[in-house]
Amino acid sequence: MPCQFNKLGLSFQYPENWTLDEEETLAGKRSVTVYSPGGAFWSVSVHPRSADPARLAKAVVKAMTAEYEDLDSEAARETVGGRSLVGYDLTFFFLDFTNTAAIRCVQTERATLAVFCQAEDHEYDAVRRVFLAMTTSLLNGGSG
């Protein structure tokens, strides 16, 4: 049975064996992260509706490039829950492991949402569908 998150004007489902981290929410930020048992994570942050999704995604890539010098990025578009999302697919090395990440941004009726997910490559294929299901539940749940 999936768990349900309903705060910040966000509503989404996540697996019951994943860990919800509301630390940033409790600190007054408008974001929440969910971690898999293997360390992968899915995060959503809420931005003003006027924020440009493409610009927001580029800012994430810029920040990641500053953190990981061998970061590769590729622009991506994806339709999820009937909505068009823009962003990037990223790969980089961290602690001798190859990591894959994705940033997807979308403007909704009330806000611009940024969804960021990341996992080591050995786990990414196993959690990719979970990331998609969480994002779909977010967009179909009236979030933003």
DRENPA-3360 file (N, C-alpha, C; in nm, 2 decimals, always signed):
BEGIN
1 = MPCQFNKL = +0.08/-0.12/+0.00/+0.00/+0.00/+0.00/+0.09/+0.12/+0.00 ~ +0.07/+0.21/-0.10/+0.16/+0.33/-0.10/+0.12/+0.43/+0.01 ~ +0.22/+0.51/+0.05/+0.20/+0.62/+0.14/+0.15/+0.75/+0.06 ~ +0.09/+0.84/+0.13/+0.05/+0.96/+0.07/+0.11/+1.08/+0.14 ~ +0.16/+1.18/+0.06/+0.20/+1.31/+0.11/+0.10/+1.41/+0.07 ~ +0.06/+1.50/+0.17/-0.04/+1.60/+0.14/+0.00/+1.73/+0.22 ~ +0.09/+1.81/+0.17/+0.13/+1.93/+0.24/+0.18/+2.02/+0.13 ~ +0.20/+2.15/+0.16/+0.26/+2.25/+0.07/+0.18/+2.27/-0.05;
9 = GLSFQYPE = +0.05/+2.22/-0.06/-0.02/+2.23/-0.18/+0.02/+2.12/-0.27 ~ +0.09/+2.02/-0.22/+0.14/+1.90/-0.30/+0.07/+1.78/-0.25 ~ +0.04/+1.69/-0.35/-0.01/+1.56/-0.31/+0.05/+1.46/-0.41 ~ +0.11/+1.36/-0.34/+0.17/+1.25/-0.42/+0.18/+1.12/-0.34 ~ +0.19/+1.01/-0.41/+0.21/+0.88/-0.34/+0.35/+0.84/-0.36 ~ +0.40/+0.76/-0.26/+0.53/+0.71/-0.26/+0.53/+0.57/-0.19 ~ +0.63/+0.48/-0.22/+0.63/+0.35/-0.17/+0.64/+0.35/-0.02 ~ +0.58/+0.26/+0.05/+0.58/+0.25/+0.19/+0.71/+0.22/+0.25;
17 = NWTLDEEE = +0.80/+0.15/+0.17/+0.93/+0.12/+0.23/+1.04/+0.23/+0.19 ~ +0.99/+0.34/+0.14/+1.08/+0.46/+0.12/+1.06/+0.55/+0.24 ~ +1.16/+0.64/+0.26/+1.16/+0.73/+0.37/+1.14/+0.87/+0.33 ~ +1.04/+0.93/+0.39/+1.00/+1.07/+0.36/+1.09/+1.16/+0.45 ~ +1.15/+1.26/+0.39/+1.23/+1.36/+0.46/+1.17/+1.50/+0.44 ~ +1.11/+1.55/+0.55/+1.04/+1.68/+0.55/+1.12/+1.79/+0.61 ~ +1.25/+1.76/+0.63/+1.34/+1.86/+0.70/+1.33/+2.00/+0.64 ~ +1.34/+2.00/+0.50/+1.34/+2.13/+0.43/+1.20/+2.19/+0.45;
25 = TLAGKRSV = +1.10/+2.11/+0.45/+0.96/+2.17/+0.47/+0.95/+2.23/+0.60 ~ +1.00/+2.16/+0.71/+0.99/+2.21/+0.84/+1.08/+2.34/+0.86 ~ +1.18/+2.35/+0.78/+1.27/+2.47/+0.78/+1.21/+2.59/+0.70 ~ +1.09/+2.57/+0.65/+1.02/+2.68/+0.58/+1.04/+2.68/+0.43 ~ +1.11/+2.58/+0.38/+1.13/+2.57/+0.23/+1.02/+2.49/+0.17 ~ +0.99/+2.51/+0.05/+0.88/+2.44/-0.01/+0.93/+2.33/-0.10 ~ +0.99/+2.23/-0.03/+1.04/+2.11/-0.10/+1.03/+1.99/+0.00 ~ +1.03/+1.87/-0.06/+1.02/+1.75/+0.01/+1.10/+1.64/-0.07;
33 = TVYSPGGA = +1.16/+1.55/+0.00/+1.24/+1.45/-0.06/+1.20/+1.31/-0.01 ~ +1.20/+1.21/-0.09/+1.17/+1.07/-0.05/+1.29/+0.98/-0.10 ~ +1.34/+0.90/+0.00/+1.46/+0.82/-0.03/+1.42/+0.67/-0.04 ~ +1.48/+0.60/-0.13/+1.46/+0.46/-0.14/+1.55/+0.39/-0.04 ~ +1.53/+0.26/-0.01/+1.61/+0.19/+0.08/+1.76/+0.18/+0.03 ~ +1.78/+0.19/-0.10/+1.91/+0.18/-0.16/+1.99/+0.31/-0.17 ~ +1.92/+0.42/-0.13/+1.98/+0.55/-0.14/+1.94/+0.64/-0.25 ~ +1.86/+0.59/-0.35/+1.81/+0.68/-0.46/+1.71/+0.78/-0.39;
41 = FWSVSVHP = +1.69/+0.89/-0.46/+1.59/+0.98/-0.41/+1.52/+1.05/-0.52 ~ +1.40/+1.10/-0.48/+1.31/+1.18/-0.56/+1.27/+1.30/-0.48 ~ +1.28/+1.41/-0.54/+1.25/+1.54/-0.47/+1.17/+1.63/-0.55 ~ +1.08/+1.70/-0.49/+1.00/+1.81/-0.56/+1.01/+1.94/-0.48 ~ +1.03/+2.04/-0.55/+1.03/+2.18/-0.49/+0.93/+2.26/-0.57 ~ +0.86/+2.35/-0.49/+0.76/+2.44/-0.54/+0.82/+2.58/-0.56 ~ +0.80/+2.64/-0.67/+0.85/+2.77/-0.71/+0.73/+2.86/-0.75 ~ +0.74/+2.99/-0.75/+0.63/+3.07/-0.80/+0.59/+3.03/-0.94;
49 = RSADPARL = +0.46/+3.05/-0.97/+0.41/+3.01/-1.10/+0.48/+3.09/-1.21 ~ +0.53/+3.21/-1.18/+0.60/+3.29/-1.28/+0.74/+3.24/-1.32 ~ +0.79/+3.15/-1.24/+0.93/+3.09/-1.27/+0.92/+3.01/-1.40 ~ +1.02/+3.04/-1.49/+1.02/+2.97/-1.62/+1.08/+2.83/-1.60 ~ +1.01/+2.72/-1.64/+1.05/+2.59/-1.62/+1.19/+2.56/-1.68 ~ +1.21/+2.61/-1.80/+1.34/+2.58/-1.87/+1.46/+2.65/-1.80 ~ +1.43/+2.77/-1.75/+1.54/+2.84/-1.68/+1.57/+2.78/-1.55 ~ +1.47/+2.73/-1.48/+1.48/+2.66/-1.36/+1.56/+2.53/-1.37;
57 = AKAVVKAM = +1.53/+2.46/-1.48/+1.61/+2.33/-1.51/+1.76/+2.37/-1.54 ~ +1.78/+2.47/-1.62/+1.92/+2.51/-1.65/+1.99/+2.55/-1.52 ~ +1.93/+2.62/-1.43/+1.99/+2.66/-1.30/+2.04/+2.53/-1.22 ~ +1.96/+2.43/-1.22/+1.99/+2.30/-1.16/+2.12/+2.24/-1.22 ~ +2.12/+2.24/-1.35/+2.24/+2.19/-1.43/+2.36/+2.27/-1.39 ~ +2.35/+2.40/-1.39/+2.46/+2.49/-1.35/+2.51/+2.45/-1.21 ~ +2.42/+2.44/-1.12/+2.46/+2.40/-0.98/+2.53/+2.27/-0.98 ~ +2.48/+2.17/-1.05/+2.54/+2.04/-1.05/+2.67/+2.04/-1.12;
65 = TAEYEDLD = +2.69/+2.12/-1.22/+2.82/+2.13/-1.29/+2.92/+2.19/-1.20 ~ +2.88/+2.28/-1.11/+2.98/+2.34/-1.02/+3.02/+2.23/-0.91 ~ +2.93/+2.14/-0.88/+2.96/+2.04/-0.78/+3.04/+1.92/-0.84 ~ +3.01/+1.88/-0.96/+3.06/+1.76/-1.03/+3.13/+1.80/-1.16 ~ +3.26/+1.80/-1.17/+3.32/+1.86/-1.29/+3.31/+1.77/-1.41 ~ +3.29/+1.64/-1.40/+3.27/+1.56/-1.51/+3.12/+1.53/-1.55 ~ +3.04/+1.62/-1.51/+2.90/+1.60/-1.53/+2.86/+1.61/-1.68 ~ +2.79/+1.52/-1.73/+2.73/+1.53/-1.87/+2.58/+1.55/-1.86;
73 = SEAARETV = +2.53/+1.64/-1.94/+2.39/+1.67/-1.94/+2.34/+1.67/-2.08 ~ +2.21/+1.63/-2.09/+2.14/+1.62/-2.22/+2.00/+1.68/-2.20 ~ +1.96/+1.77/-2.28/+1.83/+1.83/-2.27/+1.72/+1.72/-2.29 ~ +1.61/+1.73/-2.22/+1.51/+1.63/-2.23/+1.37/+1.69/-2.22 ~ +1.28/+1.64/-2.29/+1.13/+1.67/-2.28/+1.06/+1.54/-2.25 ~ +0.96/+1.55/-2.17/+0.88/+1.43/-2.13/+0.74/+1.47/-2.11 ~ +0.65/+1.39/-2.14/+0.51/+1.41/-2.11/+0.47/+1.31/-2.00 ~ +0.42/+1.36/-1.89/+0.38/+1.28/-1.77/+0.25/+1.33/-1.73;
81 = GGRSLVGY = +0.16/+1.24/-1.71/+0.02/+1.28/-1.66/-0.04/+1.39/-1.75 ~ -0.01/+1.38/-1.88/-0.07/+1.47/-1.97/-0.01/+1.61/-1.98 ~ +0.10/+1.63/-1.90/+0.17/+1.76/-1.90/+0.31/+1.75/-1.96 ~ +0.35/+1.85/-2.02/+0.48/+1.86/-2.09/+0.58/+1.91/-1.99 ~ +0.69/+1.83/-1.96/+0.79/+1.87/-1.87/+0.92/+1.89/-1.95 ~ +1.00/+1.99/-1.90/+1.13/+2.02/-1.96/+1.24/+1.99/-1.86 ~ +1.36/+1.96/-1.91/+1.46/+1.94/-1.81/+1.59/+1.88/-1.88 ~ +1.66/+1.80/-1.80/+1.79/+1.74/-1.84/+1.80/+1.61/-1.78;
89 = DLTFFFLD = +1.87/+1.52/-1.85/+1.92/+1.39/-1.80/+2.07/+1.42/-1.77 ~ +2.12/+1.37/-1.65/+2.25/+1.40/-1.61/+2.32/+1.27/-1.57 ~ +2.45/+1.26/-1.60/+2.54/+1.15/-1.55/+2.66/+1.22/-1.49 ~ +2.71/+1.15/-1.39/+2.83/+1.20/-1.32/+2.89/+1.10/-1.23 ~ +3.01/+1.12/-1.19/+3.08/+1.02/-1.10/+3.08/+1.08/-0.96 ~ +3.05/+1.00/-0.86/+3.06/+1.04/-0.72/+3.10/+0.92/-0.64 ~ +3.21/+0.93/-0.56/+3.26/+0.82/-0.48/+3.29/+0.69/-0.57 ~ +3.34/+0.71/-0.68/+3.38/+0.60/-0.78/+3.25/+0.53/-0.83;
97 = FTNTAAIR = +3.14/+0.59/-0.82/+3.02/+0.53/-0.88/+2.96/+0.62/-0.98 ~ +2.91/+0.57/-1.09/+2.84/+0.65/-1.19/+2.70/+0.67/-1.14 ~ +2.65/+0.79/-1.14/+2.52/+0.83/-1.10/+2.44/+0.89/-1.22 ~ +2.31/+0.86/-1.22/+2.22/+0.92/-1.32/+2.12/+1.00/-1.24 ~ +2.09/+1.12/-1.30/+1.99/+1.20/-1.24/+1.90/+1.26/-1.35 ~ +1.79/+1.31/-1.31/+1.70/+1.38/-1.40/+1.64/+1.50/-1.33 ~ +1.63/+1.61/-1.40/+1.56/+1.73/-1.35/+1.44/+1.75/-1.45 ~ +1.32/+1.76/-1.40/+1.21/+1.79/-1.48/+1.13/+1.90/-1.42;
105 = CVQTERAT = +1.09/+2.00/-1.50/+1.02/+2.12/-1.45/+0.89/+2.13/-1.53 ~ +0.79/+2.18/-1.46/+0.66/+2.20/-1.52/+0.59/+2.32/-1.46 ~ +0.52/+2.39/-1.54/+0.43/+2.50/-1.48/+0.29/+2.45/-1.47 ~ +0.23/+2.46/-1.35/+0.09/+2.42/-1.33/+0.01/+2.54/-1.32 ~ -0.12/+2.52/-1.28/-0.21/+2.63/-1.27/-0.17/+2.73/-1.15 ~ -0.10/+2.67/-1.05/-0.07/+2.75/-0.93/+0.08/+2.77/-0.90 ~ +0.17/+2.69/-0.96/+0.31/+2.70/-0.93/+0.39/+2.64/-1.04 ~ +0.52/+2.66/-1.03/+0.62/+2.58/-1.12/+0.68/+2.48/-1.03;
113 = LAVFCQAE = +0.68/+2.36/-1.07/+0.74/+2.25/-0.99/+0.86/+2.20/-1.05 ~ +0.96/+2.17/-0.97/+1.09/+2.11/-1.01/+1.10/+1.97/-0.95 ~ +1.11/+1.87/-1.03/+1.12/+1.73/-0.98/+1.27/+1.69/-1.01 ~ +1.34/+1.64/-0.91/+1.48/+1.60/-0.92/+1.49/+1.46/-0.87 ~ +1.54/+1.36/-0.95/+1.56/+1.23/-0.90/+1.70/+1.18/-0.93 ~ +1.76/+1.10/-0.85/+1.89/+1.06/-0.86/+1.92/+0.92/-0.80 ~ +2.00/+0.84/-0.87/+2.04/+0.71/-0.81/+2.17/+0.67/-0.87 ~ +2.24/+0.58/-0.80/+2.36/+0.52/-0.86/+2.31/+0.43/-0.97;
121 = DHEYDAVR = +2.39/+0.42/-1.08/+2.35/+0.34/-1.20/+2.30/+0.20/-1.17 ~ +2.36/+0.13/-1.07/+2.31/+0.00/-1.04/+2.17/-0.01/-0.99 ~ +2.12/+0.11/-0.93/+1.99/+0.11/-0.88/+1.89/+0.18/-0.97 ~ +1.94/+0.27/-1.06/+1.86/+0.36/-1.14/+1.75/+0.28/-1.22 ~ +1.79/+0.18/-1.29/+1.70/+0.10/-1.37/+1.58/+0.04/-1.28 ~ +1.62/+0.00/-1.16/+1.51/-0.06/-1.07/+1.42/+0.05/-1.02 ~ +1.46/+0.17/-1.00/+1.37/+0.28/-0.94/+1.32/+0.37/-1.05 ~ +1.36/+0.36/-1.17/+1.31/+0.46/-1.27/+1.16/+0.46/-1.28;
129 = RVFLAMTT = +1.09/+0.34/-1.28/+0.95/+0.34/-1.29/+0.88/+0.39/-1.16 ~ +0.95/+0.38/-1.05/+0.90/+0.43/-0.92/+0.90/+0.59/-0.93 ~ +1.01/+0.64/-0.98/+1.02/+0.79/-1.00/+0.91/+0.84/-1.09 ~ +0.89/+0.77/-1.20/+0.78/+0.80/-1.29/+0.64/+0.80/-1.22 ~ +0.62/+0.69/-1.15/+0.49/+0.68/-1.08/+0.47/+0.79/-0.98 ~ +0.57/+0.83/-0.91/+0.56/+0.93/-0.81/+0.53/+1.07/-0.88 ~ +0.60/+1.09/-0.99/+0.58/+1.22/-1.06/+0.44/+1.22/-1.12 ~ +0.39/+1.11/-1.17/+0.26/+1.10/-1.23/+0.16/+1.12/-1.12;
137 = SLLNGGSG = +0.18/+1.06/-1.00/+0.08/+1.09/-0.89/+0.08/+1.24/-0.85 ~ +0.20/+1.30/-0.85/+0.21/+1.44/-0.82/+0.13/+1.52/-0.92 ~ +0.15/+1.50/-1.04/+0.08/+1.58/-1.15/-0.07/+1.55/-1.16 ~ -0.11/+1.43/-1.13/-0.25/+1.39/-1.13/-0.32/+1.42/-1.00 ~ -0.24/+1.46/-0.90/-0.30/+1.48/-0.76/-0.34/+1.63/-0.74 ~ -0.34/+1.71/-0.84/-0.38/+1.85/-0.83/-0.27/+1.93/-0.76 ~ -0.15/+1.89/-0.77/-0.04/+1.96/-0.70/+0.00/+2.09/-0.77 ~ +0.05/+2.18/-0.69/+0.10/+2.30/-0.74/+0.00/+2.41/-0.74;
% end
